[in-house]
Amino acid sequence: MLSALTDLPTPLVLVVVVVVLAAESGLIVGIVLPGATMALGLGLLSRLGEVGFLTAVLTVAAASLLGSQLAFLAAQRREPAGFGLLRGRAQPLLTRASSLLSRRPTTGAAAGRLVGGVRTVVPVVAARAGVPYGRFAAGDVPAALGWAFLLVGLGNVAGAAIDQVRLVIGLVGPPLLITALAVYWGRKWVGRWTASRPLPQTRSW
């Protein structure tokens, strides 16, 4: 899919990315859409110079936010199509998510943004749980910007290894990947800091 994306004209790629990401975070069918792949592909295009890095990040964030914000506002008025079927299959999970969002709406919205599949249903669950729009947006907007920056950045840096990065994203998800990267760079920083410190002088008697 990534190779097909890079073969398209850049304006068409941006349209495809916006449509897929908006649908992924705004429609129940978005559970099966490749949102992360779209973001990684746009990052690869930024590496190739087809689109600016900042443009890619803002496009991914804006498209994903368009879907989630509209989904939240629509779900305040009525239950979206297909949600009843999902509720019948995952009622215990949705009940726990609703409870979490009721207690910690901003944190829950931000955390849900980082997980594929969960990202699709969080706006609906939050709205149906009575979460105020301002509390939902306070978590969703910054998380979407961070998610877009992470995936576009990974696509930009990965280059030829982008298929492997896509596989890792699919297996562990952005939260665990962020943790792993933080641990990796943290250990490197500690190692460099320790190596740069002068050894303590031993007193000779």
VMD Tcl script that draws the C-alpha trace (Angstrom):
set ca {
  {0.00 0.00 0.00}
  {2.85 2.39 0.77}
  {4.37 1.87 -2.67}
  {0.99 2.54 -4.28}
  {0.66 5.72 -2.24}
  {4.05 7.04 -3.33}
  {3.22 6.35 -6.99}
  {0.24 8.75 -6.94}
  {0.48 12.48 -7.74}
  {1.07 14.47 -4.57}
  {-2.26 16.38 -4.62}
  {-4.13 13.08 -4.98}
  {-2.08 11.56 -2.16}
  {-3.12 14.40 0.14}
  {-6.77 13.89 -0.76}
  {-6.52 10.12 -0.12}
  {-4.78 10.69 3.23}
  {-7.38 13.23 4.37}
  {-10.31 10.98 3.40}
  {-8.86 7.84 5.01}
  {-7.76 9.55 8.23}
  {-11.03 11.45 8.64}
  {-12.98 8.22 8.10}
  {-10.68 6.25 10.41}
  {-11.34 8.54 13.37}
  {-14.87 9.55 12.47}
  {-16.74 6.45 11.25}
  {-17.19 3.05 12.87}
  {-15.88 1.41 9.71}
  {-12.64 3.29 10.43}
  {-11.64 0.46 12.78}
  {-10.34 -1.45 9.76}
  {-8.84 1.51 7.85}
  {-5.03 1.95 7.65}
  {-4.70 5.35 9.31}
  {-1.18 4.78 10.64}
  {-0.04 3.56 7.22}
  {-1.32 6.77 5.62}
  {0.61 8.89 8.12}
  {3.80 6.88 7.61}
  {3.43 7.11 3.84}
  {3.10 10.87 3.99}
  {6.22 10.96 6.14}
  {8.06 8.99 3.47}
  {6.91 11.48 0.84}
  {8.28 14.30 2.98}
  {11.63 12.50 3.01}
  {11.52 12.30 -0.79}
  {10.77 16.01 -1.01}
  {7.30 15.54 -2.49}
  {5.65 17.39 0.39}
  {6.98 19.54 3.23}
  {7.40 17.88 6.62}
  {5.29 20.47 8.45}
  {2.62 20.25 5.74}
  {2.53 16.47 6.18}
  {2.20 16.71 9.98}
  {-0.54 19.33 9.83}
  {-2.42 17.41 7.12}
  {-2.41 14.20 9.16}
  {-3.41 15.97 12.37}
  {-6.13 18.10 10.76}
  {-7.67 15.17 8.85}
  {-7.76 12.93 11.90}
  {-9.16 15.73 14.06}
  {-11.82 16.50 11.47}
  {-13.14 12.97 11.82}
  {-12.98 12.73 15.60}
  {-14.47 16.16 16.29}
  {-17.38 15.66 13.88}
  {-17.95 12.15 15.25}
  {-18.16 13.51 18.80}
  {-20.59 16.28 17.86}
  {-22.77 13.90 15.82}
  {-22.83 11.28 18.58}
  {-24.15 13.86 21.04}
  {-27.35 13.90 18.98}
  {-27.68 10.26 17.91}
  {-25.88 6.94 17.93}
  {-23.83 6.47 14.73}
  {-24.57 3.74 12.24}
  {-22.85 0.48 13.10}
  {-22.24 1.34 16.73}
  {-25.06 -0.90 17.91}
  {-23.39 -3.91 16.28}
  {-20.09 -3.00 17.89}
  {-21.75 -2.59 21.27}
  {-23.30 -6.03 20.98}
  {-19.86 -7.57 20.42}
  {-17.78 -5.52 22.86}
  {-20.18 -4.27 25.54}
  {-17.89 -4.91 28.56}
  {-14.98 -3.10 26.91}
  {-17.15 -0.15 25.89}
  {-18.61 0.05 29.41}
  {-15.12 0.28 30.93}
  {-14.11 2.89 28.35}
  {-17.23 4.92 29.12}
  {-16.46 4.77 32.84}
  {-12.87 5.91 32.27}
  {-13.93 8.78 30.02}
  {-16.54 9.90 32.53}
  {-13.94 10.04 35.31}
  {-10.96 11.32 33.31}
  {-12.29 12.69 30.01}
  {-9.23 14.64 28.91}
  {-6.72 11.90 29.75}
  {-8.96 9.21 28.28}
  {-9.44 11.10 25.02}
  {-5.69 11.65 24.68}
  {-4.83 8.02 25.44}
  {-7.48 6.69 23.07}
  {-6.08 8.79 20.24}
  {-2.82 6.82 20.33}
  {-4.33 3.36 19.82}
  {-5.61 2.13 16.46}
  {-9.20 0.93 16.58}
  {-9.75 2.58 19.96}
  {-9.17 5.92 18.23}
  {-12.30 5.28 16.16}
  {-14.72 4.64 19.01}
  {-13.47 7.07 21.69}
  {-15.28 10.14 20.28}
  {-18.57 8.24 20.19}
  {-18.16 6.68 23.63}
  {-17.13 10.04 25.11}
  {-20.14 11.83 23.63}
  {-22.58 9.11 24.70}
  {-21.09 9.22 28.22}
  {-21.93 12.91 28.49}
  {-18.35 14.22 28.38}
  {-18.36 18.01 27.72}
  {-16.95 18.94 24.32}
  {-14.27 21.18 25.83}
  {-12.90 18.37 28.01}
  {-12.84 15.97 25.06}
  {-11.14 18.46 22.74}
  {-8.55 19.34 25.41}
  {-7.27 15.77 25.23}
  {-7.96 14.96 21.59}
  {-6.34 17.98 19.90}
  {-2.83 17.85 21.46}
  {-2.78 14.05 21.24}
  {-3.62 14.23 17.53}
  {-0.78 16.68 16.93}
  {1.64 14.45 18.83}
  {0.42 11.31 17.04}
  {0.79 13.00 13.64}
  {4.29 14.29 14.44}
  {5.40 10.86 15.66}
  {4.16 8.84 12.68}
  {5.12 11.36 10.00}
  {8.52 11.69 11.67}
  {8.99 7.93 11.71}
  {8.00 7.71 8.04}
  {10.47 10.47 7.24}
  {13.35 8.88 9.15}
  {12.66 5.25 8.24}
  {13.13 5.56 4.49}
  {13.69 2.10 3.05}
  {12.82 0.46 6.38}
  {9.31 1.93 6.44}
  {7.60 -1.46 5.98}
  {9.33 -2.73 9.12}
  {8.28 0.40 11.02}
  {4.69 -0.10 9.84}
  {4.81 -3.68 11.14}
  {6.09 -2.52 14.54}
  {3.38 0.14 14.72}
  {0.77 -2.51 13.97}
  {2.10 -4.93 16.58}
  {2.88 -2.70 19.54}
  {1.11 0.57 18.76}
  {2.38 4.14 19.23}
  {2.24 4.18 23.07}
  {4.65 1.27 23.46}
  {6.78 2.58 20.64}
  {7.04 5.97 22.32}
  {8.03 4.27 25.58}
  {10.65 2.15 23.82}
  {12.12 5.18 22.06}
  {12.17 7.15 25.32}
  {13.98 4.31 27.09}
  {16.45 3.92 24.21}
  {17.35 7.60 23.98}
  {17.33 7.92 27.76}
  {19.89 5.13 28.11}
  {22.06 6.71 25.39}
  {21.91 10.08 27.13}
  {22.78 8.58 30.51}
  {25.64 6.64 28.93}
  {27.09 9.75 27.31}
  {26.64 11.80 30.49}
  {28.36 9.13 32.57}
  {31.22 8.82 30.07}
  {31.77 12.59 30.05}
  {32.05 12.85 33.82}
  {35.64 12.92 35.12}
  {36.65 9.97 37.21}
  {36.97 10.73 40.93}
  {40.52 11.41 42.05}
  {41.94 8.80 44.40}
  {43.94 10.15 47.28}
  {47.45 8.75 47.62}
  {48.74 8.40 51.16}
}
mol new
graphics top color blue
foreach p $ca { graphics top sphere $p radius 0.5 }
foreach p [lrange $ca 0 end-1] q [lrange $ca 1 end] { graphics top cylinder $p $q radius 0.2 }
display resetview
